[in-house]
Amino acid sequence: MSAKEVIARRVAQEVRPGMLVNLGIGLPSLVANYIPHDYGVFFQAENGVIGLGARPPEGMEDPHLTDAGGSFVTAVPGAASIDSAMSFGIIRGGHLDMTVLGGLQVDERGFLANWMVPGKMVPGMGGAMDLVAGAKRVIVAMVHSAKGEAKIVPECTLPLTALRRVSLLVTELAVIEPTADGLVLRERGPDISVEEILAQTTAKLIVTGDVPTMCLG
């Protein structure tokens, strides 16, 4: 199982029936692939869609139906197309039950940086700033480290997305909950030891007792 699949499957366990959930571009969009069709969940994208489904089979793509990153998606029965004003009204009005976003860094305070790499040509933050500030729960879905460098750090060196502690951080190695006391290690990835997690994390992690293996559904 790839790192991205591990992360998406674990994040899917946080989704409950009846939720309105925003999925960020890239890795977070994979979460929809692991939600039962009859679960009653509506996924929202900032570009004006409520009711996103899984990615379509190859050759069945609809060029008029994409997520906020331009990737092809499907729509579930009851899906709706809305304008940007309505879409961001939902986000800023606190109506989202959850948002799942990618990340470049998360620090010991639980603050997220997810939108800029110095010297690289990358998109701006998009709706991430609004999503972190407005959603009831904020889950960060990202690989644990990149090119040998830790992404869970004592303090973010990249611009912060918002001054709000995220709710949960899910990587292929660990499930980590930011709290007022610090980052608490809640679960381990499949066949991953606590020592391996600590070795790839420069931020201080709070480890108490036996850490269970994450459930992937």
C-alpha positions in Angstrom: 0.0 0.0 0.0 1.4 3.4 -1.0 2.0 6.2 1.5 -0.8 8.2 -0.1 -3.3 5.4 0.1 -2.4 4.8 3.8 -3.0 8.5 4.6 -6.3 8.7 2.5 -7.7 5.5 4.1 -6.9 6.7 7.6 -8.4 10.1 7.0 -11.6 8.5 5.7 -12.1 7.0 9.1 -12.7 10.5 10.4 -15.6 11.2 8.1 -19.1 10.5 9.5 -22.4 10.1 7.8 -24.2 13.4 7.1 -21.0 15.5 7.1 -20.3 18.4 4.7 -16.5 18.1 4.0 -14.1 20.1 2.0 -11.2 18.1 0.3 -8.1 20.0 -0.7 -6.3 19.4 -4.0 -3.8 16.5 -4.4 -3.6 13.9 -1.7 -6.7 15.0 0.2 -8.9 14.4 -2.8 -8.1 10.7 -2.6 -10.2 10.4 0.6 -13.4 10.3 -1.5 -12.3 7.0 -2.9 -12.6 5.3 0.5 -16.0 6.5 1.5 -19.0 4.2 1.0 -21.4 5.4 -1.7 -24.4 5.3 0.6 -22.7 7.1 3.5 -24.6 10.3 3.0 -21.5 12.5 2.9 -21.2 15.6 0.7 -17.8 16.7 -0.4 -17.3 20.4 -1.3 -14.8 22.1 -3.5 -14.1 25.9 -3.5 -14.7 26.1 -7.2 -18.4 25.6 -6.6 -19.4 22.0 -6.3 -21.1 20.2 -3.4 -21.4 16.5 -3.8 -18.0 15.4 -5.3 -17.5 11.7 -5.8 -14.5 9.5 -6.4 -12.3 10.0 -9.5 -13.9 8.7 -12.7 -12.6 5.6 -14.5 -10.1 6.4 -17.3 -12.0 7.5 -20.4 -15.1 8.6 -18.4 -13.9 12.1 -17.5 -16.2 15.0 -17.8 -14.3 18.2 -18.7 -16.9 20.3 -17.1 -16.7 18.5 -13.7 -13.4 19.1 -11.8 -12.3 19.9 -8.2 -10.6 23.1 -7.2 -7.3 21.8 -8.5 -8.6 21.0 -12.0 -8.6 17.2 -11.4 -11.5 15.2 -12.9 -14.1 14.1 -10.4 -17.6 12.5 -10.4 -20.7 13.8 -8.7 -23.1 11.9 -6.4 -26.9 11.9 -6.7 -28.1 15.2 -5.3 -24.9 17.1 -6.1 -25.2 20.9 -6.7 -23.2 23.5 -8.6 -22.9 26.8 -6.9 -21.1 30.1 -7.5 -17.9 31.2 -5.7 -19.8 33.6 -3.5 -22.0 30.8 -2.1 -19.0 28.5 -1.9 -16.9 30.8 0.2 -20.0 31.9 2.2 -20.3 28.3 3.3 -16.6 28.1 4.2 -16.4 31.5 6.0 -19.7 31.1 7.7 -18.5 28.0 9.6 -20.9 25.6 7.8 -18.2 23.0 7.0 -18.0 20.1 9.4 -14.4 19.3 8.3 -11.7 20.2 5.8 -8.8 18.0 4.7 -5.8 19.8 3.5 -2.3 19.0 2.4 0.7 20.4 4.3 4.3 21.5 3.9 4.9 21.9 7.6 3.1 21.5 10.9 4.8 22.8 14.1 4.6 22.0 17.8 1.8 24.5 18.3 -0.3 22.7 15.7 0.0 25.5 13.2 0.0 24.7 9.5 2.0 26.0 6.6 0.8 24.7 3.3 1.1 27.2 0.5 4.5 28.5 -0.4 8.0 27.1 -1.1 10.6 29.8 -1.5 12.1 30.0 -5.0 9.5 27.6 -6.5 6.8 28.3 -8.9 3.7 27.0 -7.1 0.1 28.2 -6.7 -1.0 30.6 -4.0 -2.9 29.4 -0.9 -6.3 29.3 -2.7 -9.0 28.8 -0.1 -6.7 27.2 2.5 -6.6 30.3 4.7 -10.4 30.5 4.8 -10.8 26.8 5.3 -8.4 26.6 8.3 -10.1 29.6 9.9 -13.7 28.5 9.2 -14.1 24.7 9.2 -15.2 23.0 12.5 -12.4 20.4 12.1 -9.2 20.8 10.2 -7.3 17.6 9.3 -3.9 17.8 7.6 -3.0 14.9 5.3 0.6 14.9 4.3 3.6 12.6 3.9 5.8 12.5 7.1 9.0 13.9 5.5 10.2 15.0 2.1 13.6 14.5 0.6 15.0 13.5 4.0 13.7 16.7 5.7 11.2 16.6 8.5 7.8 18.3 7.9 6.7 18.1 11.5 9.0 20.7 13.1 9.5 22.8 16.2 8.4 26.0 14.4 7.2 26.5 10.8 9.8 28.3 8.6 7.3 28.8 5.8 4.4 31.3 6.0 1.5 30.1 8.3 -1.8 29.4 6.7 -3.7 30.6 9.8 -3.2 31.2 13.5 -5.3 28.3 14.5 -4.3 24.9 15.8 -5.3 22.1 13.4 -7.5 19.2 14.7 -5.5 16.2 13.5 -2.4 15.4 11.5 -2.3 12.1 9.5 0.8 10.9 7.7 1.8 7.4 6.5 3.8 6.9 9.7 1.5 8.4 12.4 -1.7 10.0 13.6 -0.8 13.0 15.7 -3.2 15.2 17.6 -2.1 18.8 18.4 -3.2 19.8 21.9 -2.6 22.7 24.3 0.2 20.6 25.8 1.9 19.8 22.4 1.8 17.2 19.7 0.4 13.8 21.0 1.3 10.6 19.1 -2.1 8.8 18.9 -1.4 6.0 16.4 1.4 4.3 14.4 1.3 3.4 10.8 1.3 -0.2 9.7 4.6 -2.0 10.7 6.0 1.4 11.9 7.7 1.7 15.3 7.6 4.7 17.6 11.3 5.0 17.2 11.0 5.3 13.4 8.4 8.1 13.9 10.6 10.0 16.3 13.6 9.7 14.0 11.7 11.5 11.2 10.2 14.2 13.4 12.1 17.2 14.6 9.2 18.5 16.7 8.7 17.1 20.2 6.1 14.4 20.4 4.2 13.4 23.5 4.2 9.6 23.8 2.2 7.9 26.5 1.9 4.1 27.0 1.5 1.8 24.1 0.7 3.5 20.8 -1.8 1.5 18.7 -1.6 0.8 15.0 -3.9 3.0 12.9 -7.1 1.5 11.4 -7.3 1.6 7.7 -10.8 0.3 7.2 
